[in-house]
């Protein structure tokens, strides 16, 4: 729903809208429960299950199992064999049509991470109220493991399917360098759980990739994902600052994906990134596809970006004295200004189509 849909003020319309929003929000909390406890996976295969059978398979309490099953059935997510059957006999299953959305972590239609992200954004809600009053920020770590895991799960299908070939591969000279000898070296700055680093290494078998991030928990998870990945000899993950002098002048390509808008000091980071490049090196940035300006008819994706900004990205970007406070809704002109202030000679918006992300190439 866009702002245009609610242009005519009405207390009744707003009341109905908020009630509908409440139902949707609570549905997502219940989806989070089903996702995190493996309930959907249990209901997706084999015979439909009673509450007792689901509890036995997943290790949860039967009474909680029955309440969750009934809620999910009313929400239209689960199928019920016989709604009139007694509570202890009623059987439930997950329709096959919903497997891709709730279970297939490699599908571009996978949406379970949105529930995880919403829960994570709400976790430090009392700290958020304090930040609103004081103008302070909320450190990334305070949002817990769900935040970085949700982001990694949401972006995983795009990294694995699109990053190496469709995104980086659409820029001829970047692709040529990644395929050439001597092997290119890539820095994945603010790599998070490292799915992007792994995707680049798999897509370009000659390159080496160094994933760096300041969040220790994220790097620990990235190292866990690296084991058994098949690219252990060409990918490293370290808790490290891009401004580390030991990294200067080492990289043919630096990527920053969906992280620049979260940084308290984006210009300082880009200045450090500039120093990472070899002669002729490139910087590739992927961040949110926002409207060119604030507009009431910008659409639901923009509305989602503002929701994440209010609850997470802006508070994360307000940590520290004189922080930039960029927020999720980072427009192209802001990226261009940051690049210019960091000493780059140019900032090009690349002609890569995606519903969620815009891509930039920064020229030294």
RAFEN-V602537 format. One record per pair of residues at least 24 apart in sequence whose C-alpha atoms are under 8 Angstrom apart, sorted by the first residue. I is the first residue (numbers start at 1). J is the second residue. D is the distance in whole Angstrom. If there is no record, write none. Layout:
BEGIN
i=I j=J d=D
i=I j=J d=D
END
This chain:
BEGIN
i=1 j=299 d=7
i=1 j=300 d=6
i=2 j=296 d=7
i=2 j=297 d=6
i=2 j=298 d=7
i=2 j=299 d=5
i=2 j=300 d=6
i=2 j=303 d=8
i=3 j=296 d=5
i=3 j=297 d=6
i=4 j=296 d=7
i=4 j=297 d=6
i=27 j=72 d=8
i=27 j=75 d=7
i=28 j=114 d=8
i=28 j=115 d=5
i=28 j=118 d=8
i=29 j=115 d=6
i=29 j=119 d=7
i=30 j=68 d=7
i=30 j=72 d=8
i=31 j=112 d=7
i=31 j=115 d=6
i=32 j=112 d=7
i=32 j=115 d=5
i=32 j=116 d=6
i=32 j=119 d=8
i=35 j=102 d=7
i=35 j=112 d=7
i=40 j=94 d=7
i=40 j=102 d=7
i=40 j=103 d=7
i=41 j=103 d=7
i=43 j=92 d=7
i=43 j=93 d=5
i=43 j=94 d=5
i=44 j=93 d=6
i=44 j=94 d=5
i=44 j=95 d=7
i=44 j=96 d=7
i=44 j=99 d=7
i=47 j=93 d=8
i=48 j=81 d=8
i=48 j=91 d=5
i=48 j=92 d=5
i=48 j=93 d=5
i=49 j=90 d=8
i=49 j=91 d=5
i=49 j=92 d=5
i=49 j=93 d=7
i=50 j=88 d=7
i=50 j=89 d=6
i=50 j=90 d=6
i=50 j=91 d=4
i=50 j=92 d=6
i=51 j=88 d=7
i=51 j=90 d=8
i=51 j=91 d=7
i=52 j=88 d=7
i=105 j=153 d=7
i=105 j=156 d=7
i=105 j=157 d=7
i=106 j=156 d=7
i=106 j=157 d=5
i=106 j=160 d=8
i=107 j=157 d=6
i=108 j=157 d=6
i=108 j=158 d=7
i=110 j=154 d=7
i=111 j=154 d=7
i=113 j=150 d=5
i=113 j=151 d=7
i=113 j=153 d=6
i=113 j=154 d=6
i=114 j=150 d=7
i=114 j=154 d=8
i=116 j=146 d=6
i=116 j=147 d=7
i=116 j=150 d=6
i=117 j=146 d=7
i=117 j=147 d=6
i=117 j=150 d=5
i=117 j=151 d=7
i=119 j=146 d=8
i=120 j=144 d=7
i=120 j=146 d=5
i=120 j=147 d=5
i=121 j=147 d=7
i=121 j=308 d=7
i=121 j=311 d=6
i=121 j=312 d=6
i=122 j=311 d=7
i=125 j=311 d=8
i=128 j=311 d=7
i=128 j=315 d=7
i=131 j=315 d=7
i=135 j=318 d=8
i=136 j=315 d=7
i=136 j=318 d=6
i=136 j=319 d=6
i=136 j=320 d=8
i=137 j=314 d=8
i=137 j=315 d=4
i=137 j=316 d=6
i=137 j=317 d=7
i=137 j=318 d=4
i=137 j=319 d=4
i=137 j=320 d=7
i=138 j=312 d=8
i=138 j=315 d=5
i=138 j=316 d=5
i=138 j=318 d=7
i=138 j=319 d=6
i=139 j=315 d=8
i=139 j=316 d=6
i=139 j=319 d=6
i=140 j=316 d=6
i=141 j=215 d=7
i=145 j=217 d=8
i=148 j=192 d=7
i=148 j=193 d=7
i=148 j=218 d=7
i=149 j=193 d=7
i=152 j=192 d=7
i=152 j=193 d=6
i=152 j=195 d=7
i=156 j=195 d=6
i=156 j=196 d=8
i=159 j=195 d=7
i=159 j=196 d=6
i=159 j=199 d=6
i=160 j=195 d=8
i=160 j=196 d=8
i=160 j=199 d=5
i=163 j=196 d=7
i=163 j=199 d=7
i=163 j=200 d=7
i=164 j=199 d=7
i=164 j=200 d=5
i=164 j=203 d=5
i=164 j=204 d=7
i=165 j=203 d=7
i=167 j=352 d=7
i=170 j=352 d=8
i=174 j=253 d=8
i=174 j=282 d=8
i=177 j=252 d=8
i=178 j=204 d=6
i=178 j=206 d=7
i=178 j=207 d=6
i=179 j=204 d=6
i=179 j=205 d=8
i=179 j=206 d=7
i=179 j=207 d=8
i=180 j=206 d=8
i=181 j=206 d=8
i=183 j=207 d=5
i=183 j=208 d=7
i=184 j=208 d=7
i=184 j=251 d=7
i=184 j=252 d=6
i=184 j=253 d=8
i=185 j=209 d=6
i=185 j=210 d=8
i=185 j=250 d=7
i=185 j=251 d=5
i=185 j=252 d=6
i=185 j=253 d=7
i=186 j=210 d=6
i=186 j=251 d=6
i=186 j=252 d=6
i=186 j=253 d=5
i=186 j=254 d=6
i=186 j=255 d=8
i=187 j=211 d=6
i=187 j=212 d=7
i=187 j=251 d=6
i=187 j=253 d=6
i=187 j=254 d=5
i=187 j=255 d=6
i=188 j=212 d=6
i=188 j=254 d=6
i=188 j=255 d=5
i=188 j=256 d=6
i=189 j=213 d=6
i=189 j=242 d=7
i=189 j=254 d=7
i=189 j=255 d=6
i=189 j=256 d=5
i=189 j=257 d=8
i=190 j=214 d=7
i=190 j=256 d=7
i=190 j=257 d=8
i=190 j=259 d=6
i=191 j=256 d=8
i=191 j=257 d=8
i=192 j=218 d=5
i=192 j=219 d=7
i=192 j=222 d=7
i=193 j=218 d=5
i=193 j=219 d=6
i=193 j=221 d=6
i=193 j=222 d=4
i=193 j=225 d=8
i=194 j=219 d=8
i=194 j=222 d=5
i=194 j=225 d=8
i=194 j=237 d=8
i=195 j=222 d=8
i=197 j=235 d=7
i=198 j=226 d=8
i=198 j=229 d=8
i=198 j=231 d=7
i=198 j=235 d=7
i=201 j=231 d=7
i=201 j=234 d=7
i=201 j=235 d=7
i=202 j=231 d=7
i=207 j=234 d=7
i=208 j=234 d=5
i=208 j=235 d=6
i=209 j=234 d=6
i=209 j=235 d=5
i=209 j=236 d=7
i=210 j=235 d=6
i=210 j=236 d=5
i=210 j=237 d=6
i=210 j=238 d=8
i=211 j=235 d=7
i=211 j=236 d=6
i=211 j=237 d=5
i=211 j=238 d=6
i=212 j=237 d=6
i=212 j=238 d=5
i=212 j=239 d=6
i=212 j=240 d=5
i=212 j=241 d=7
i=212 j=242 d=7
i=213 j=238 d=7
i=213 j=239 d=5
i=213 j=240 d=6
i=213 j=241 d=7
i=214 j=239 d=5
i=214 j=240 d=6
i=214 j=241 d=6
i=215 j=239 d=7
i=242 j=269 d=7
i=242 j=272 d=6
i=242 j=273 d=6
i=242 j=276 d=8
i=243 j=269 d=7
i=243 j=272 d=5
i=243 j=273 d=7
i=243 j=275 d=8
i=247 j=276 d=6
i=248 j=275 d=5
i=248 j=276 d=4
i=248 j=277 d=7
i=249 j=275 d=6
i=249 j=276 d=5
i=249 j=277 d=5
i=249 j=278 d=5
i=249 j=279 d=8
i=250 j=276 d=6
i=250 j=277 d=6
i=250 j=278 d=6
i=251 j=276 d=6
i=251 j=277 d=5
i=251 j=278 d=5
i=251 j=281 d=7
i=252 j=277 d=6
i=252 j=278 d=6
i=252 j=279 d=8
i=252 j=280 d=7
i=252 j=281 d=4
i=252 j=282 d=6
i=253 j=277 d=7
i=253 j=281 d=6
i=253 j=282 d=5
i=253 j=283 d=6
i=253 j=284 d=7
i=254 j=282 d=6
i=254 j=283 d=5
i=254 j=284 d=6
i=255 j=283 d=6
i=255 j=284 d=5
i=255 j=285 d=6
i=255 j=286 d=8
i=256 j=283 d=8
i=256 j=284 d=7
i=256 j=285 d=5
i=256 j=286 d=6
i=257 j=285 d=6
i=257 j=286 d=5
i=257 j=287 d=6
i=258 j=285 d=8
i=258 j=286 d=6
i=258 j=287 d=5
i=258 j=288 d=7
i=259 j=287 d=7
i=260 j=287 d=7
i=261 j=287 d=8
i=261 j=313 d=7
i=261 j=317 d=7
i=261 j=326 d=6
i=261 j=327 d=6
i=261 j=328 d=6
i=261 j=329 d=8
i=261 j=330 d=6
i=262 j=313 d=5
i=262 j=314 d=7
i=262 j=316 d=6
i=262 j=317 d=5
i=262 j=325 d=8
i=262 j=326 d=7
i=262 j=327 d=6
i=262 j=328 d=7
i=263 j=316 d=7
i=263 j=317 d=5
i=263 j=324 d=8
i=263 j=325 d=8
i=263 j=326 d=8
i=264 j=316 d=7
i=264 j=317 d=4
i=264 j=318 d=6
i=264 j=319 d=6
i=264 j=320 d=7
i=264 j=323 d=5
i=264 j=324 d=5
i=264 j=325 d=6
i=264 j=326 d=8
i=265 j=317 d=8
i=265 j=323 d=6
i=265 j=324 d=6
i=266 j=324 d=7
i=266 j=338 d=7
i=267 j=338 d=5
i=267 j=339 d=7
i=267 j=341 d=7
i=267 j=342 d=5
i=268 j=342 d=7
i=270 j=338 d=8
i=270 j=339 d=7
i=270 j=342 d=6
i=271 j=342 d=5
i=271 j=343 d=7
i=274 j=342 d=8
i=274 j=343 d=8
i=274 j=344 d=7
i=274 j=364 d=7
i=281 j=364 d=8
i=282 j=361 d=7
i=282 j=362 d=7
i=282 j=363 d=6
i=282 j=364 d=7
i=283 j=361 d=6
i=283 j=362 d=5
i=283 j=363 d=7
i=284 j=359 d=7
i=284 j=360 d=6
i=284 j=361 d=5
i=284 j=362 d=7
i=285 j=359 d=6
i=285 j=360 d=5
i=285 j=361 d=6
i=285 j=362 d=8
i=286 j=357 d=6
i=286 j=358 d=6
i=286 j=359 d=5
i=286 j=360 d=6
i=287 j=357 d=5
i=287 j=358 d=6
i=287 j=359 d=6
i=288 j=328 d=7
i=288 j=329 d=7
i=288 j=330 d=7
i=288 j=356 d=6
i=288 j=357 d=5
i=288 j=358 d=6
i=289 j=331 d=8
i=289 j=354 d=8
i=289 j=355 d=7
i=289 j=356 d=5
i=289 j=357 d=4
i=289 j=358 d=5
i=290 j=329 d=6
i=290 j=330 d=7
i=290 j=331 d=6
i=290 j=332 d=8
i=290 j=358 d=8
i=291 j=331 d=7
i=292 j=331 d=6
i=292 j=332 d=7
i=293 j=331 d=7
i=301 j=356 d=7
i=302 j=329 d=8
i=305 j=329 d=6
END
